[in-house]
């Protein structure tokens, strides 16, 4: 049975995970040469899009494992 505390904890962990993901992705963007968004959107660079997607998946898995314990 879900209590208010359980729902609140779930929402807090979800918000924390999203925040950590955004910060981590900004760091990945700064570490790569060039601008990821410009390469993906304007130049239609599929290799950079694949790199960004792989980084996003990897970061998500790490964050989920860290939060889950």
mmCIF file of the N, C-alpha and C atoms, coordinates in Angstrom:
data_MODEL
# 
_entry.id   MODEL 
# 
loop_
_atom_site.group_PDB 
_atom_site.id 
_atom_site.type_symbol 
_atom_site.label_atom_id 
_atom_site.label_alt_id 
_atom_site.label_comp_id 
_atom_site.label_asym_id 
_atom_site.label_entity_id 
_atom_site.label_seq_id 
_atom_site.pdbx_PDB_ins_code 
_atom_site.Cartn_x 
_atom_site.Cartn_y 
_atom_site.Cartn_z 
_atom_site.occupancy 
_atom_site.B_iso_or_equiv 
_atom_site.pdbx_formal_charge 
_atom_site.auth_seq_id 
_atom_site.auth_comp_id 
_atom_site.auth_asym_id 
_atom_site.auth_atom_id 
_atom_site.pdbx_PDB_model_num 
ATOM 1   N N  . UNK A 1 1  ? 0.838  -1.177 0.000   1.00 0.00 ? 1  UNK A N  1 
ATOM 2   C CA . UNK A 1 1  ? 0.000  0.000  0.000   1.00 0.00 ? 1  UNK A CA 1 
ATOM 3   C C  . UNK A 1 1  ? 0.887  1.245  0.000   1.00 0.00 ? 1  UNK A C  1 
ATOM 4   N N  . UNK A 1 2  ? 0.566  2.155  -0.872  1.00 0.00 ? 2  UNK A N  1 
ATOM 5   C CA . UNK A 1 2  ? 1.349  3.380  -0.975  1.00 0.00 ? 2  UNK A CA 1 
ATOM 6   C C  . UNK A 1 2  ? 0.894  4.400  0.060   1.00 0.00 ? 2  UNK A C  1 
ATOM 7   N N  . UNK A 1 3  ? 1.858  4.924  0.756   1.00 0.00 ? 3  UNK A N  1 
ATOM 8   C CA . UNK A 1 3  ? 1.566  5.992  1.705   1.00 0.00 ? 3  UNK A CA 1 
ATOM 9   C C  . UNK A 1 3  ? 2.050  7.309  1.115   1.00 0.00 ? 3  UNK A C  1 
ATOM 10  N N  . UNK A 1 4  ? 1.693  8.385  1.762   1.00 0.00 ? 4  UNK A N  1 
ATOM 11  C CA . UNK A 1 4  ? 2.134  9.696  1.310   1.00 0.00 ? 4  UNK A CA 1 
ATOM 12  C C  . UNK A 1 4  ? 3.644  9.837  1.360   1.00 0.00 ? 4  UNK A C  1 
ATOM 13  N N  . UNK A 1 5  ? 4.263  9.240  2.368   1.00 0.00 ? 5  UNK A N  1 
ATOM 14  C CA . UNK A 1 5  ? 5.718  9.312  2.502   1.00 0.00 ? 5  UNK A CA 1 
ATOM 15  C C  . UNK A 1 5  ? 6.409  8.553  1.376   1.00 0.00 ? 5  UNK A C  1 
ATOM 16  N N  . UNK A 1 6  ? 5.847  7.419  0.965   1.00 0.00 ? 6  UNK A N  1 
ATOM 17  C CA . UNK A 1 6  ? 6.428  6.635  -0.119  1.00 0.00 ? 6  UNK A CA 1 
ATOM 18  C C  . UNK A 1 6  ? 6.362  7.397  -1.433  1.00 0.00 ? 6  UNK A C  1 
ATOM 19  N N  . UNK A 1 7  ? 5.224  7.993  -1.696  1.00 0.00 ? 7  UNK A N  1 
ATOM 20  C CA . UNK A 1 7  ? 5.053  8.760  -2.930  1.00 0.00 ? 7  UNK A CA 1 
ATOM 21  C C  . UNK A 1 7  ? 5.984  9.970  -2.929  1.00 0.00 ? 7  UNK A C  1 
ATOM 22  N N  . UNK A 1 8  ? 6.088  10.653 -1.800  1.00 0.00 ? 8  UNK A N  1 
ATOM 23  C CA . UNK A 1 8  ? 6.968  11.812 -1.697  1.00 0.00 ? 8  UNK A CA 1 
ATOM 24  C C  . UNK A 1 8  ? 8.426  11.414 -1.904  1.00 0.00 ? 8  UNK A C  1 
ATOM 25  N N  . UNK A 1 9  ? 8.844  10.309 -1.288  1.00 0.00 ? 9  UNK A N  1 
ATOM 26  C CA . UNK A 1 9  ? 10.221 9.839  -1.453  1.00 0.00 ? 9  UNK A CA 1 
ATOM 27  C C  . UNK A 1 9  ? 10.496 9.482  -2.912  1.00 0.00 ? 9  UNK A C  1 
ATOM 28  N N  . UNK A 1 10 ? 9.540  8.839  -3.567  1.00 0.00 ? 10 UNK A N  1 
ATOM 29  C CA . UNK A 1 10 ? 9.694  8.480  -4.971  1.00 0.00 ? 10 UNK A CA 1 
ATOM 30  C C  . UNK A 1 10 ? 9.851  9.718  -5.840  1.00 0.00 ? 10 UNK A C  1 
ATOM 31  N N  . UNK A 1 11 ? 9.030  10.715 -5.601  1.00 0.00 ? 11 UNK A N  1 
ATOM 32  C CA . UNK A 1 11 ? 9.118  11.952 -6.374  1.00 0.00 ? 11 UNK A CA 1 
ATOM 33  C C  . UNK A 1 11 ? 10.432 12.688 -6.118  1.00 0.00 ? 11 UNK A C  1 
ATOM 34  N N  . UNK A 1 12 ? 10.899 12.664 -4.881  1.00 0.00 ? 12 UNK A N  1 
ATOM 35  C CA . UNK A 1 12 ? 12.162 13.326 -4.557  1.00 0.00 ? 12 UNK A CA 1 
ATOM 36  C C  . UNK A 1 12 ? 13.334 12.618 -5.230  1.00 0.00 ? 12 UNK A C  1 
ATOM 37  N N  . UNK A 1 13 ? 13.343 11.286 -5.203  1.00 0.00 ? 13 UNK A N  1 
ATOM 38  C CA . UNK A 1 13 ? 14.411 10.541 -5.863  1.00 0.00 ? 13 UNK A CA 1 
ATOM 39  C C  . UNK A 1 13 ? 14.372 10.748 -7.381  1.00 0.00 ? 13 UNK A C  1 
ATOM 40  N N  . UNK A 1 14 ? 13.173 10.805 -7.945  1.00 0.00 ? 14 UNK A N  1 
ATOM 41  C CA . UNK A 1 14 ? 13.043 11.048 -9.383  1.00 0.00 ? 14 UNK A CA 1 
ATOM 42  C C  . UNK A 1 14 ? 13.581 12.432 -9.741  1.00 0.00 ? 14 UNK A C  1 
ATOM 43  N N  . UNK A 1 15 ? 13.224 13.435 -8.956  1.00 0.00 ? 15 UNK A N  1 
ATOM 44  C CA . UNK A 1 15 ? 13.712 14.801 -9.206  1.00 0.00 ? 15 UNK A CA 1 
ATOM 45  C C  . UNK A 1 15 ? 15.231 14.866 -9.048  1.00 0.00 ? 15 UNK A C  1 
ATOM 46  N N  . UNK A 1 16 ? 15.747 14.198 -8.038  1.00 0.00 ? 16 UNK A N  1 
ATOM 47  C CA . UNK A 1 16 ? 17.196 14.175 -7.824  1.00 0.00 ? 16 UNK A CA 1 
ATOM 48  C C  . UNK A 1 16 ? 17.904 13.500 -8.998  1.00 0.00 ? 16 UNK A C  1 
ATOM 49  N N  . UNK A 1 17 ? 17.347 12.397 -9.476  1.00 0.00 ? 17 UNK A N  1 
ATOM 50  C CA . UNK A 1 17 ? 17.934 11.692 -10.612 1.00 0.00 ? 17 UNK A CA 1 
ATOM 51  C C  . UNK A 1 17 ? 17.949 12.538 -11.869 1.00 0.00 ? 17 UNK A C  1 
ATOM 52  N N  . UNK A 1 18 ? 16.852 13.248 -12.129 1.00 0.00 ? 18 UNK A N  1 
ATOM 53  C CA . UNK A 1 18 ? 16.780 14.119 -13.305 1.00 0.00 ? 18 UNK A CA 1 
ATOM 54  C C  . UNK A 1 18 ? 17.793 15.254 -13.188 1.00 0.00 ? 18 UNK A C  1 
ATOM 55  N N  . UNK A 1 19 ? 17.903 15.841 -12.011 1.00 0.00 ? 19 UNK A N  1 
ATOM 56  C CA . UNK A 1 19 ? 18.853 16.933 -11.789 1.00 0.00 ? 19 UNK A CA 1 
ATOM 57  C C  . UNK A 1 19 ? 20.295 16.464 -11.989 1.00 0.00 ? 19 UNK A C  1 
ATOM 58  N N  . UNK A 1 20 ? 20.634 15.328 -11.424 1.00 0.00 ? 20 UNK A N  1 
ATOM 59  C CA . UNK A 1 20 ? 21.986 14.785 -11.593 1.00 0.00 ? 20 UNK A CA 1 
ATOM 60  C C  . UNK A 1 20 ? 22.248 14.453 -13.060 1.00 0.00 ? 20 UNK A C  1 
ATOM 61  N N  . UNK A 1 21 ? 21.240 13.920 -13.749 1.00 0.00 ? 21 UNK A N  1 
ATOM 62  C CA . UNK A 1 21 ? 21.396 13.603 -15.171 1.00 0.00 ? 21 UNK A CA 1 
ATOM 63  C C  . UNK A 1 21 ? 21.669 14.864 -15.989 1.00 0.00 ? 21 UNK A C  1 
ATOM 64  N N  . UNK A 1 22 ? 20.914 15.921 -15.745 1.00 0.00 ? 22 UNK A N  1 
ATOM 65  C CA . UNK A 1 22 ? 21.101 17.166 -16.493 1.00 0.00 ? 22 UNK A CA 1 
ATOM 66  C C  . UNK A 1 22 ? 22.493 17.729 -16.265 1.00 0.00 ? 22 UNK A C  1 
ATOM 67  N N  . UNK A 1 23 ? 22.918 17.767 -15.010 1.00 0.00 ? 23 UNK A N  1 
ATOM 68  C CA . UNK A 1 23 ? 24.255 18.279 -14.701 1.00 0.00 ? 23 UNK A CA 1 
ATOM 69  C C  . UNK A 1 23 ? 25.326 17.407 -15.353 1.00 0.00 ? 23 UNK A C  1 
ATOM 70  N N  . UNK A 1 24 ? 25.169 16.094 -15.278 1.00 0.00 ? 24 UNK A N  1 
ATOM 71  C CA . UNK A 1 24 ? 26.148 15.181 -15.874 1.00 0.00 ? 24 UNK A CA 1 
ATOM 72  C C  . UNK A 1 24 ? 26.209 15.337 -17.387 1.00 0.00 ? 24 UNK A C  1 
ATOM 73  N N  . UNK A 1 25 ? 25.054 15.524 -18.015 1.00 0.00 ? 25 UNK A N  1 
ATOM 74  C CA . UNK A 1 25 ? 25.047 15.662 -19.469 1.00 0.00 ? 25 UNK A CA 1 
ATOM 75  C C  . UNK A 1 25 ? 25.689 16.985 -19.899 1.00 0.00 ? 25 UNK A C  1 
ATOM 76  N N  . UNK A 1 26 ? 25.507 18.026 -19.107 1.00 0.00 ? 26 UNK A N  1 
ATOM 77  C CA . UNK A 1 26 ? 26.178 19.298 -19.397 1.00 0.00 ? 26 UNK A CA 1 
ATOM 78  C C  . UNK A 1 26 ? 27.693 19.116 -19.316 1.00 0.00 ? 26 UNK A C  1 
ATOM 79  N N  . UNK A 1 27 ? 28.144 18.351 -18.328 1.00 0.00 ? 27 UNK A N  1 
ATOM 80  C CA . UNK A 1 27 ? 29.586 18.085 -18.202 1.00 0.00 ? 27 UNK A CA 1 
ATOM 81  C C  . UNK A 1 27 ? 30.088 17.306 -19.420 1.00 0.00 ? 27 UNK A C  1 
ATOM 82  N N  . UNK A 1 28 ? 29.336 16.303 -19.853 1.00 0.00 ? 28 UNK A N  1 
ATOM 83  C CA . UNK A 1 28 ? 29.721 15.538 -21.048 1.00 0.00 ? 28 UNK A CA 1 
ATOM 84  C C  . UNK A 1 28 ? 29.773 16.464 -22.258 1.00 0.00 ? 28 UNK A C  1 
ATOM 85  N N  . UNK A 1 29 ? 28.811 17.356 -22.382 1.00 0.00 ? 29 UNK A N  1 
ATOM 86  C CA . UNK A 1 29 ? 28.782 18.306 -23.495 1.00 0.00 ? 29 UNK A CA 1 
ATOM 87  C C  . UNK A 1 29 ? 30.010 19.207 -23.479 1.00 0.00 ? 29 UNK A C  1 
ATOM 88  N N  . UNK A 1 30 ? 30.418 19.647 -22.294 1.00 0.00 ? 30 UNK A N  1 
ATOM 89  C CA . UNK A 1 30 ? 31.592 20.521 -22.189 1.00 0.00 ? 30 UNK A CA 1 
ATOM 90  C C  . UNK A 1 30 ? 32.892 19.769 -22.475 1.00 0.00 ? 30 UNK A C  1 
ATOM 91  N N  . UNK A 1 31 ? 32.930 18.473 -22.177 1.00 0.00 ? 31 UNK A N  1 
ATOM 92  C CA . UNK A 1 31 ? 34.145 17.686 -22.387 1.00 0.00 ? 31 UNK A CA 1 
ATOM 93  C C  . UNK A 1 31 ? 34.354 17.282 -23.844 1.00 0.00 ? 31 UNK A C  1 
ATOM 94  N N  . UNK A 1 32 ? 33.292 17.271 -24.631 1.00 0.00 ? 32 UNK A N  1 
ATOM 95  C CA . UNK A 1 32 ? 33.421 16.900 -26.036 1.00 0.00 ? 32 UNK A CA 1 
ATOM 96  C C  . UNK A 1 32 ? 33.769 18.135 -26.863 1.00 0.00 ? 32 UNK A C  1 
ATOM 97  N N  . UNK A 1 33 ? 34.557 17.942 -27.901 1.00 0.00 ? 33 UNK A N  1 
ATOM 98  C CA . UNK A 1 33 ? 34.892 19.095 -28.744 1.00 0.00 ? 33 UNK A CA 1 
ATOM 99  C C  . UNK A 1 33 ? 33.674 19.553 -29.552 1.00 0.00 ? 33 UNK A C  1 
ATOM 100 N N  . UNK A 1 34 ? 33.547 20.842 -29.748 1.00 0.00 ? 34 UNK A N  1 
ATOM 101 C CA . UNK A 1 34 ? 32.419 21.380 -30.507 1.00 0.00 ? 34 UNK A CA 1 
ATOM 102 C C  . UNK A 1 34 ? 31.169 21.487 -29.648 1.00 0.00 ? 34 UNK A C  1 
ATOM 103 N N  . UNK A 1 35 ? 30.073 21.791 -30.307 1.00 0.00 ? 35 UNK A N  1 
ATOM 104 C CA . UNK A 1 35 ? 28.784 21.910 -29.625 1.00 0.00 ? 35 UNK A CA 1 
ATOM 105 C C  . UNK A 1 35 ? 27.889 20.752 -30.055 1.00 0.00 ? 35 UNK A C  1 
ATOM 106 N N  . UNK A 1 36 ? 27.507 19.917 -29.110 1.00 0.00 ? 36 UNK A N  1 
ATOM 107 C CA . UNK A 1 36 ? 26.700 18.737 -29.437 1.00 0.00 ? 36 UNK A CA 1 
ATOM 108 C C  . UNK A 1 36 ? 25.384 19.107 -30.106 1.00 0.00 ? 36 UNK A C  1 
ATOM 109 N N  . UNK A 1 37 ? 24.671 20.066 -29.520 1.00 0.00 ? 37 UNK A N  1 
ATOM 110 C CA . UNK A 1 37 ? 23.341 20.409 -30.035 1.00 0.00 ? 37 UNK A CA 1 
ATOM 111 C C  . UNK A 1 37 ? 23.434 20.918 -31.475 1.00 0.00 ? 37 UNK A C  1 
ATOM 112 N N  . UNK A 1 38 ? 24.424 21.766 -31.753 1.00 0.00 ? 38 UNK A N  1 
ATOM 113 C CA . UNK A 1 38 ? 24.596 22.312 -33.098 1.00 0.00 ? 38 UNK A CA 1 
ATOM 114 C C  . UNK A 1 38 ? 24.929 21.196 -34.081 1.00 0.00 ? 38 UNK A C  1 
ATOM 115 N N  . UNK A 1 39 ? 25.789 20.287 -33.672 1.00 0.00 ? 39 UNK A N  1 
ATOM 116 C CA . UNK A 1 39 ? 26.166 19.168 -34.543 1.00 0.00 ? 39 UNK A CA 1 
ATOM 117 C C  . UNK A 1 39 ? 24.973 18.258 -34.842 1.00 0.00 ? 39 UNK A C  1 
ATOM 118 N N  . UNK A 1 40 ? 24.164 18.002 -33.827 1.00 0.00 ? 40 UNK A N  1 
ATOM 119 C CA . UNK A 1 40 ? 23.044 17.077 -34.002 1.00 0.00 ? 40 UNK A CA 1 
ATOM 120 C C  . UNK A 1 40 ? 21.916 17.719 -34.799 1.00 0.00 ? 40 UNK A C  1 
ATOM 121 N N  . UNK A 1 41 ? 21.510 18.922 -34.427 1.00 0.00 ? 41 UNK A N  1 
ATOM 122 C CA . UNK A 1 41 ? 20.338 19.547 -35.036 1.00 0.00 ? 41 UNK A CA 1 
ATOM 123 C C  . UNK A 1 41 ? 20.659 20.197 -36.378 1.00 0.00 ? 41 UNK A C  1 
ATOM 124 N N  . UNK A 1 42 ? 21.667 21.052 -36.409 1.00 0.00 ? 42 UNK A N  1 
ATOM 125 C CA . UNK A 1 42 ? 21.934 21.807 -37.626 1.00 0.00 ? 42 UNK A CA 1 
ATOM 126 C C  . UNK A 1 42 ? 22.669 21.002 -38.694 1.00 0.00 ? 42 UNK A C  1 
ATOM 127 N N  . UNK A 1 43 ? 23.657 20.228 -38.272 1.00 0.00 ? 43 UNK A N  1 
ATOM 128 C CA . UNK A 1 43 ? 24.465 19.485 -39.242 1.00 0.00 ? 43 UNK A CA 1 
ATOM 129 C C  . UNK A 1 43 ? 23.983 18.053 -39.454 1.00 0.00 ? 43 UNK A C  1 
ATOM 130 N N  . UNK A 1 44 ? 22.972 17.620 -38.704 1.00 0.00 ? 44 UNK A N  1 
ATOM 131 C CA . UNK A 1 44 ? 22.398 16.269 -38.832 1.00 0.00 ? 44 UNK A CA 1 
ATOM 132 C C  . UNK A 1 44 ? 23.467 15.177 -38.694 1.00 0.00 ? 44 UNK A C  1 
ATOM 133 N N  . UNK A 1 45 ? 24.395 15.360 -37.746 1.00 0.00 ? 45 UNK A N  1 
ATOM 134 C CA . UNK A 1 45 ? 25.486 14.424 -37.538 1.00 0.00 ? 45 UNK A CA 1 
ATOM 135 C C  . UNK A 1 45 ? 24.982 13.240 -36.711 1.00 0.00 ? 45 UNK A C  1 
ATOM 136 N N  . UNK A 1 46 ? 24.772 12.100 -37.376 1.00 0.00 ? 46 UNK A N  1 
ATOM 137 C CA . UNK A 1 46 ? 24.222 10.923 -36.706 1.00 0.00 ? 46 UNK A CA 1 
ATOM 138 C C  . UNK A 1 46 ? 25.209 10.286 -35.744 1.00 0.00 ? 46 UNK A C  1 
ATOM 139 N N  . UNK A 1 47 ? 26.493 10.383 -36.028 1.00 0.00 ? 47 UNK A N  1 
ATOM 140 C CA . UNK A 1 47 ? 27.500 9.811  -35.136 1.00 0.00 ? 47 UNK A CA 1 
ATOM 141 C C  . UNK A 1 47 ? 27.506 10.546 -33.789 1.00 0.00 ? 47 UNK A C  1 
ATOM 142 N N  . UNK A 1 48 ? 27.390 11.855 -33.820 1.00 0.00 ? 48 UNK A N  1 
ATOM 143 C CA . UNK A 1 48 ? 27.347 12.632 -32.581 1.00 0.00 ? 48 UNK A CA 1 
ATOM 144 C C  . UNK A 1 48 ? 26.046 12.355 -31.832 1.00 0.00 ? 48 UNK A C  1 
ATOM 145 N N  . UNK A 1 49 ? 24.949 12.194 -32.564 1.00 0.00 ? 49 UNK A N  1 
ATOM 146 C CA . UNK A 1 49 ? 23.678 11.856 -31.926 1.00 0.00 ? 49 UNK A CA 1 
ATOM 147 C C  . UNK A 1 49 ? 23.771 10.501 -31.234 1.00 0.00 ? 49 UNK A C  1 
ATOM 148 N N  . UNK A 1 50 ? 24.425 9.552  -31.869 1.00 0.00 ? 50 UNK A N  1 
ATOM 149 C CA . UNK A 1 50 ? 24.617 8.232  -31.263 1.00 0.00 ? 50 UNK A CA 1 
ATOM 150 C C  . UNK A 1 50 ? 25.484 8.333  -30.016 1.00 0.00 ? 50 UNK A C  1 
ATOM 151 N N  . UNK A 1 51 ? 26.536 9.136  -30.074 1.00 0.00 ? 51 UNK A N  1 
ATOM 152 C CA . UNK A 1 51 ? 27.396 9.352  -28.910 1.00 0.00 ? 51 UNK A CA 1 
ATOM 153 C C  . UNK A 1 51 ? 26.599 9.978  -27.764 1.00 0.00 ? 51 UNK A C  1 
ATOM 154 N N  . UNK A 1 52 ? 25.796 10.982 -28.064 1.00 0.00 ? 52 UNK A N  1 
ATOM 155 C CA . UNK A 1 52 ? 24.993 11.645 -27.033 1.00 0.00 ? 52 UNK A CA 1 
ATOM 156 C C  . UNK A 1 52 ? 23.965 10.686 -26.438 1.00 0.00 ? 52 UNK A C  1 
ATOM 157 N N  . UNK A 1 53 ? 23.352 9.875  -27.286 1.00 0.00 ? 53 UNK A N  1 
ATOM 158 C CA . UNK A 1 53 ? 22.383 8.895  -26.794 1.00 0.00 ? 53 UNK A CA 1 
ATOM 159 C C  . UNK A 1 53 ? 23.020 7.840  -25.909 1.00 0.00 ? 53 UNK A C  1 
ATOM 160 N N  . UNK A 1 54 ? 24.195 7.371  -26.313 1.00 0.00 ? 54 UNK A N  1 
ATOM 161 C CA . UNK A 1 54 ? 24.906 6.376  -25.503 1.00 0.00 ? 54 UNK A CA 1 
ATOM 162 C C  . UNK A 1 54 ? 25.330 6.977  -24.163 1.00 0.00 ? 54 UNK A C  1 
ATOM 163 N N  . UNK A 1 55 ? 25.783 8.217  -24.185 1.00 0.00 ? 55 UNK A N  1 
ATOM 164 C CA . UNK A 1 55 ? 26.157 8.889  -22.936 1.00 0.00 ? 55 UNK A CA 1 
ATOM 165 C C  . UNK A 1 55 ? 24.936 9.061  -22.032 1.00 0.00 ? 55 UNK A C  1 
ATOM 166 N N  . UNK A 1 56 ? 23.807 9.422  -22.628 1.00 0.00 ? 56 UNK A N  1 
ATOM 167 C CA . UNK A 1 56 ? 22.577 9.597  -21.850 1.00 0.00 ? 56 UNK A CA 1 
ATOM 168 C C  . UNK A 1 56 ? 22.138 8.277  -21.214 1.00 0.00 ? 56 UNK A C  1 
ATOM 169 N N  . UNK A 1 57 ? 22.181 7.193  -21.978 1.00 0.00 ? 57 UNK A N  1 
ATOM 170 C CA . UNK A 1 57 ? 21.806 5.884  -21.426 1.00 0.00 ? 57 UNK A CA 1 
ATOM 171 C C  . UNK A 1 57 ? 22.762 5.451  -20.314 1.00 0.00 ? 57 UNK A C  1 
ATOM 172 N N  . UNK A 1 58 ? 24.042 5.620  -20.551 1.00 0.00 ? 58 UNK A N  1 
ATOM 173 C CA . UNK A 1 58 ? 25.029 5.247  -19.537 1.00 0.00 ? 58 UNK A CA 1 
ATOM 174 C C  . UNK A 1 58 ? 24.857 6.045  -18.251 1.00 0.00 ? 58 UNK A C  1 
ATOM 175 N N  . UNK A 1 59 ? 24.679 7.348  -18.384 1.00 0.00 ? 59 UNK A N  1 
ATOM 176 C CA . UNK A 1 59 ? 24.461 8.183  -17.200 1.00 0.00 ? 59 UNK A CA 1 
ATOM 177 C C  . UNK A 1 59 ? 23.184 7.782  -16.467 1.00 0.00 ? 59 UNK A C  1 
ATOM 178 N N  . UNK A 1 60 ? 22.139 7.491  -17.224 1.00 0.00 ? 60 UNK A N  1 
ATOM 179 C CA . UNK A 1 60 ? 20.868 7.100  -16.608 1.00 0.00 ? 60 UNK A CA 1 
ATOM 180 C C  . UNK A 1 60 ? 21.003 5.806  -15.811 1.00 0.00 ? 60 UNK A C  1 
ATOM 181 N N  . UNK A 1 61 ? 21.704 4.843  -16.357 1.00 0.00 ? 61 UNK A N  1 
ATOM 182 C CA . UNK A 1 61 ? 21.885 3.572  -15.659 1.00 0.00 ? 61 UNK A CA 1 
ATOM 183 C C  . UNK A 1 61 ? 22.698 3.766  -14.384 1.00 0.00 ? 61 UNK A C  1 
ATOM 184 N N  . UNK A 1 62 ? 23.755 4.562  -14.469 1.00 0.00 ? 62 UNK A N  1 
ATOM 185 C CA . UNK A 1 62 ? 24.578 4.817  -13.284 1.00 0.00 ? 62 UNK A CA 1 
ATOM 186 C C  . UNK A 1 62 ? 23.782 5.533  -12.197 1.00 0.00 ? 62 UNK A C  1 
ATOM 187 N N  . UNK A 1 63 ? 23.022 6.542  -12.585 1.00 0.00 ? 63 UNK A N  1 
ATOM 188 C CA . UNK A 1 63 ? 22.230 7.305  -11.620 1.00 0.00 ? 63 UNK A CA 1 
ATOM 189 C C  . UNK A 1 63 ? 21.153 6.420  -10.985 1.00 0.00 ? 63 UNK A C  1 
ATOM 190 N N  . UNK A 1 64 ? 20.495 5.601  -11.806 1.00 0.00 ? 64 UNK A N  1 
ATOM 191 C CA . UNK A 1 64 ? 19.447 4.710  -11.275 1.00 0.00 ? 64 UNK A CA 1 
ATOM 192 C C  . UNK A 1 64 ? 20.041 3.712  -10.293 1.00 0.00 ? 64 UNK A C  1 
ATOM 193 N N  . UNK A 1 65 ? 21.200 3.163  -10.610 1.00 0.00 ? 65 UNK A N  1 
ATOM 194 C CA . UNK A 1 65 ? 21.836 2.205  -9.713  1.00 0.00 ? 65 UNK A CA 1 
ATOM 195 C C  . UNK A 1 65 ? 22.272 2.879  -8.413  1.00 0.00 ? 65 UNK A C  1 
ATOM 196 N N  . UNK A 1 66 ? 22.761 4.113  -8.509  1.00 0.00 ? 66 UNK A N  1 
ATOM 197 C CA . UNK A 1 66 ? 23.186 4.826  -7.311  1.00 0.00 ? 66 UNK A CA 1 
ATOM 198 C C  . UNK A 1 66 ? 22.008 5.165  -6.413  1.00 0.00 ? 66 UNK A C  1 
ATOM 199 N N  . UNK A 1 67 ? 20.892 5.548  -6.994  1.00 0.00 ? 67 UNK A N  1 
ATOM 200 C CA . UNK A 1 67 ? 19.712 5.891  -6.207  1.00 0.00 ? 67 UNK A CA 1 
ATOM 201 C C  . UNK A 1 67 ? 19.068 4.644  -5.633  1.00 0.00 ? 67 UNK A C  1 
ATOM 202 N N  . UNK A 1 68 ? 19.012 3.582  -6.439  1.00 0.00 ? 68 UNK A N  1 
ATOM 203 C CA . UNK A 1 68 ? 18.357 2.352  -5.979  1.00 0.00 ? 68 UNK A CA 1 
ATOM 204 C C  . UNK A 1 68 ? 19.147 1.681  -4.874  1.00 0.00 ? 68 UNK A C  1 
ATOM 205 N N  . UNK A 1 69 ? 20.461 1.765  -4.947  1.00 0.00 ? 69 UNK A N  1 
ATOM 206 C CA . UNK A 1 69 ? 21.303 1.178  -3.901  1.00 0.00 ? 69 UNK A CA 1 
ATOM 207 C C  . UNK A 1 69 ? 21.767 -0.134 -4.328  1.00 0.00 ? 69 UNK A C  1 
# 
